[in-house]
């Protein structure tokens, strides 16, 4: 799921986004090779809107200050998105780099040499690369449709248990509200299921007492006791012990114990 606003002013900068599963652009000229998208999948953004995927393409980017190039395969052209989003996971894997974030800037470094390859800065509380430009080629390509569908199946996921886990095992009331606000359609009878992790994680010990009687002892104590009864608090595990002459005394000691606690 991507955080974006349809009403923000569009620009030509690239915003690194750790929540984006793919690169997204609002400018088709960034795609040096492209194919019109024929599938039915859409991109779901943070405000609940689902956006049309117009084209899929590849691009190579560079900066005016260096001859270092970065590969951006499988960019989605989304006409109605306001910002160009750079998927951190895709970018780091495809280019063998890592990204460091600092209070006022971010840096892209080589995994091998640790050299700084690209720098970004903070703009309106968002990190941005404002000097990335495409290296244009004139080759069209045909992307296998099956690959495209696999890449974007996640945006149409309406599996309630999966969303329940993604949202930190929230209550079903909250889960339903979130899914409705994000236009994720789920049948009413699918909203009820048993989450075993919630049962285990949210369980707690109740303040009940556990009792047990031992005896008779083959040899009575010096005071003539042949039994004992214990009461254990299930919450604190604190234990009380009483000695009995006969088993019939258990009820009286239980009443005494309850009056005490």
Backbone torsions as a table, in degrees:
resi	resn	phi	psi	omega
1	UNK	NA	137.2	-173.5
2	UNK	-112.2	143.1	178.0
3	UNK	-94.2	114.7	-177.5
4	UNK	-158.9	158.9	177.1
5	UNK	-122.3	134.5	179.2
6	UNK	-76.2	-17.7	-171.5
7	UNK	-101.7	-3.7	178.2
8	UNK	-73.5	156.6	-178.8
9	UNK	-71.0	132.4	-178.3
10	UNK	-74.9	149.7	174.1
11	UNK	-147.0	176.3	-175.4
12	UNK	-102.1	14.2	179.7
13	UNK	-88.3	163.5	179.5
14	UNK	-111.3	130.9	-176.9
15	UNK	-108.5	113.2	177.8
16	UNK	-65.4	131.1	-174.2
17	UNK	-134.8	112.1	179.1
18	UNK	-73.1	-14.3	178.8
19	UNK	-92.8	-5.6	-179.4
20	UNK	-87.1	130.2	179.5
21	UNK	-86.5	-14.4	177.0
22	UNK	-147.3	160.5	175.5
23	UNK	-72.2	139.7	178.7
24	UNK	-128.8	140.3	177.2
25	UNK	-138.4	152.4	175.2
26	UNK	-103.9	7.1	-177.4
27	UNK	-126.3	110.8	-176.6
28	UNK	-67.4	-19.2	180.0
29	UNK	-67.9	-15.4	175.9
30	UNK	-72.0	-17.9	-177.6
31	UNK	-88.2	108.8	178.4
32	UNK	-75.3	-30.0	171.3
33	UNK	-130.5	141.7	-172.9
34	UNK	-155.1	161.2	176.0
35	UNK	-145.6	139.0	177.1
36	UNK	-66.4	134.5	-178.3
37	UNK	-83.6	125.0	-176.7
38	UNK	-103.9	-3.2	-176.3
39	UNK	-77.5	178.8	-178.2
40	UNK	-104.9	-4.2	-178.0
41	UNK	-71.3	151.9	177.8
42	UNK	-130.1	164.1	179.7
43	UNK	-96.9	126.3	179.8
44	UNK	-94.9	125.4	-179.3
45	UNK	-108.5	170.3	-169.6
46	UNK	-64.0	-24.6	-179.5
47	UNK	-86.4	7.7	176.0
48	UNK	96.3	-9.6	179.8
49	UNK	-79.5	148.3	172.7
50	UNK	-111.2	128.1	-171.6
51	UNK	-107.4	145.7	-178.8
52	UNK	-74.1	133.6	172.9
53	UNK	-91.7	116.5	-177.1
54	UNK	-89.4	-49.4	-177.7
55	UNK	-140.1	158.9	171.2
56	UNK	-120.6	135.8	-178.5
57	UNK	-155.0	174.0	176.9
58	UNK	-112.6	159.6	176.4
59	UNK	-156.5	154.4	169.4
60	UNK	-120.5	132.7	-176.6
61	UNK	-114.8	152.8	174.2
62	UNK	-149.4	173.3	175.1
63	UNK	-113.8	157.6	-179.8
64	UNK	-69.2	-20.6	-175.8
65	UNK	-87.0	-12.5	-177.7
66	UNK	-148.1	166.4	177.7
67	UNK	-98.7	14.3	178.6
68	UNK	-75.5	132.5	-179.6
69	UNK	-113.4	150.2	178.0
70	UNK	-124.4	135.3	179.6
71	UNK	-90.5	133.2	175.9
72	UNK	-127.4	82.2	178.4
73	UNK	-78.8	156.4	174.1
74	UNK	54.7	49.1	173.0
75	UNK	-78.3	135.8	174.5
76	UNK	-93.1	129.1	172.2
77	UNK	-90.9	113.0	-179.1
78	UNK	-116.5	100.8	-174.4
79	UNK	-56.4	-33.2	-172.0
80	UNK	-95.5	4.6	179.0
81	UNK	-85.7	145.1	-172.0
82	UNK	-88.3	-24.2	-175.5
83	UNK	-126.2	149.2	170.5
84	UNK	-82.3	119.6	-176.2
85	UNK	-106.8	128.5	-180.0
86	UNK	-103.1	113.3	179.8
87	UNK	-68.7	116.1	-178.7
88	UNK	-61.2	-43.8	-177.3
89	UNK	-63.4	-43.6	179.1
90	UNK	-68.0	-44.4	-175.2
91	UNK	-63.4	-44.3	-178.5
92	UNK	-69.3	-38.1	-179.9
93	UNK	-71.7	-40.5	-176.0
94	UNK	-74.7	-24.2	-174.7
95	UNK	-116.7	5.5	178.3
96	UNK	54.5	50.6	-179.6
97	UNK	-131.0	172.6	169.9
98	UNK	-136.4	159.2	-174.9
99	UNK	-117.4	132.1	175.4
100	UNK	-110.8	132.5	178.9
101	UNK	-109.7	130.2	178.1
102	UNK	-122.4	169.8	-173.9
103	UNK	-54.7	-35.2	-176.7
104	UNK	-122.9	-0.7	-178.5
105	UNK	-155.7	169.0	174.2
106	UNK	-137.0	155.2	-176.8
107	UNK	-134.2	140.9	172.2
108	UNK	-102.7	123.7	-176.7
109	UNK	-123.3	150.0	177.0
110	UNK	-69.0	134.8	177.0
111	UNK	-65.4	-30.6	-175.1
112	UNK	-83.6	-48.5	-173.4
113	UNK	-103.1	-12.5	-175.9
114	UNK	64.7	14.0	179.3
115	UNK	-76.8	143.7	178.0
116	UNK	-74.0	122.0	-178.5
117	UNK	-103.5	-25.5	-175.7
118	UNK	-157.1	141.0	178.2
119	UNK	-122.7	143.1	174.4
120	UNK	-125.3	173.7	-179.1
121	UNK	-138.9	175.4	-178.3
122	UNK	-92.6	129.8	178.6
123	UNK	-138.2	118.2	-178.8
124	UNK	54.5	42.7	178.2
125	UNK	67.7	16.3	176.8
126	UNK	-125.7	141.3	174.0
127	UNK	-74.9	142.7	-175.2
128	UNK	-148.6	143.2	169.1
129	UNK	-104.3	112.5	-175.9
130	UNK	-102.7	4.0	-176.7
131	UNK	-119.1	14.3	177.1
132	UNK	-83.5	128.3	179.6
133	UNK	-131.8	145.9	-177.9
134	UNK	-75.7	148.4	169.6
135	UNK	-98.6	109.3	-170.9
136	UNK	-81.7	138.5	167.5
137	UNK	-125.2	175.5	-176.0
138	UNK	-123.1	28.5	-178.1
139	UNK	-100.7	126.2	172.5
140	UNK	-87.1	153.3	177.9
141	UNK	-138.0	162.1	177.7
142	UNK	-113.2	114.3	178.9
143	UNK	-88.0	127.0	176.8
144	UNK	-57.1	127.6	-175.1
145	UNK	-61.8	-33.8	-179.4
146	UNK	-61.0	-36.5	179.2
147	UNK	-67.6	-42.5	179.9
148	UNK	-60.7	-44.9	-179.2
149	UNK	-61.9	-39.9	179.5
150	UNK	-63.3	-37.4	-177.6
151	UNK	-64.5	-31.0	-169.6
152	UNK	-117.5	10.7	176.7
153	UNK	-58.5	-27.5	-174.9
154	UNK	-63.2	-29.1	-175.5
155	UNK	-71.0	-17.7	-179.6
156	UNK	-105.1	12.7	-178.3
157	UNK	-65.7	123.3	177.0
158	UNK	-124.1	26.7	178.7
159	UNK	-77.2	111.0	-174.3
160	UNK	-60.5	-47.1	178.6
161	UNK	-58.2	-36.0	179.1
162	UNK	-65.2	-46.1	179.0
163	UNK	-66.5	-34.7	176.7
164	UNK	-60.3	-41.3	178.2
165	UNK	-71.0	-41.7	-179.7
166	UNK	-62.4	-33.0	-177.7
167	UNK	-95.3	31.7	172.3
168	UNK	61.4	37.8	175.7
169	UNK	56.6	47.3	179.0
170	UNK	-72.1	169.9	179.4
171	UNK	-67.5	159.2	-178.4
172	UNK	-68.0	-27.9	176.6
173	UNK	-64.4	-45.7	177.8
174	UNK	-67.4	-42.7	-179.9
175	UNK	-58.9	-44.8	180.0
176	UNK	-62.9	-41.8	-179.3
177	UNK	-64.8	-41.7	-179.7
178	UNK	-65.2	-45.3	-177.9
179	UNK	-65.9	-37.8	177.3
180	UNK	-66.6	-39.8	-179.4
181	UNK	-69.1	-23.2	179.0
182	UNK	-98.9	12.1	177.5
183	UNK	59.7	34.6	175.7
184	UNK	-96.5	111.1	-173.9
185	UNK	-84.7	125.5	179.0
186	UNK	-136.0	134.5	177.0
187	UNK	-63.1	145.7	-175.9
188	UNK	-59.8	-36.5	-178.2
189	UNK	-75.1	-6.9	177.8
190	UNK	-90.8	-8.5	-175.8
191	UNK	-79.2	-11.9	-178.4
192	UNK	-108.0	121.6	175.2
193	UNK	-157.4	163.7	-178.2
194	UNK	-97.5	121.8	177.0
195	UNK	-99.5	107.6	-177.5
196	UNK	-64.3	-33.0	179.5
197	UNK	-64.9	-37.7	178.1
198	UNK	-66.4	-40.5	179.2
199	UNK	-60.8	-41.5	-178.1
200	UNK	-75.6	-47.5	-174.4
201	UNK	-70.3	-30.2	-176.3
202	UNK	-100.3	1.8	178.4
203	UNK	-74.2	151.4	176.4
204	UNK	-147.8	158.2	-177.9
205	UNK	-71.6	135.9	178.4
206	UNK	-89.1	151.0	-177.7
207	UNK	-80.3	51.4	178.1
208	UNK	-98.6	152.1	177.8
209	UNK	-97.9	146.6	177.2
210	UNK	-115.0	134.8	-178.2
211	UNK	-125.2	155.3	177.9
212	UNK	-156.0	143.3	179.5
213	UNK	-113.5	134.7	175.9
214	UNK	-116.2	140.8	176.5
215	UNK	141.7	177.1	-0.2
216	UNK	-81.3	150.9	175.6
217	UNK	-78.8	136.2	178.6
218	UNK	-63.4	-24.1	178.5
219	UNK	-123.9	117.9	179.5
220	UNK	-67.8	155.8	177.4
221	UNK	-71.8	177.5	-179.3
222	UNK	-61.1	-30.4	179.7
223	UNK	-94.6	7.7	175.1
224	UNK	87.2	12.5	178.9
225	UNK	-80.5	135.1	177.8
226	UNK	-122.0	-4.9	179.4
227	UNK	-134.1	160.6	164.3
228	UNK	-142.7	153.7	178.2
229	UNK	-126.0	138.8	178.4
230	UNK	-119.7	147.9	173.1
231	UNK	-124.0	125.4	-177.2
232	UNK	-117.3	125.7	174.2
233	UNK	-76.7	119.1	-174.6
234	UNK	-65.2	-25.3	-177.9
235	UNK	-80.6	-52.0	-175.0
236	UNK	-95.5	-14.1	-174.9
237	UNK	66.7	14.1	175.6
238	UNK	-69.3	139.7	-172.2
239	UNK	-123.1	135.8	174.1
240	UNK	-113.2	140.3	-176.5
241	UNK	-126.2	130.2	176.7
242	UNK	-128.2	140.5	177.7
243	UNK	-97.2	140.9	-176.5
244	UNK	-123.4	144.0	170.9
245	UNK	-79.2	-42.3	178.9
246	UNK	-132.8	159.5	-178.5
247	UNK	-65.8	-26.9	-177.8
248	UNK	-67.4	-14.1	179.0
249	UNK	-76.8	-7.9	-173.9
250	UNK	-58.7	-42.4	-177.4
251	UNK	-62.2	-43.5	179.9
252	UNK	-62.2	-40.3	179.2
253	UNK	-70.0	-32.7	177.1
254	UNK	-65.6	-44.1	177.9
255	UNK	-61.8	-41.6	177.5
256	UNK	-61.7	-42.0	179.4
257	UNK	-63.8	-45.6	-179.0
258	UNK	-64.0	-38.0	177.6
259	UNK	-64.7	-32.5	-177.6
260	UNK	-74.2	-41.7	-176.3
261	UNK	-90.9	NA	NA
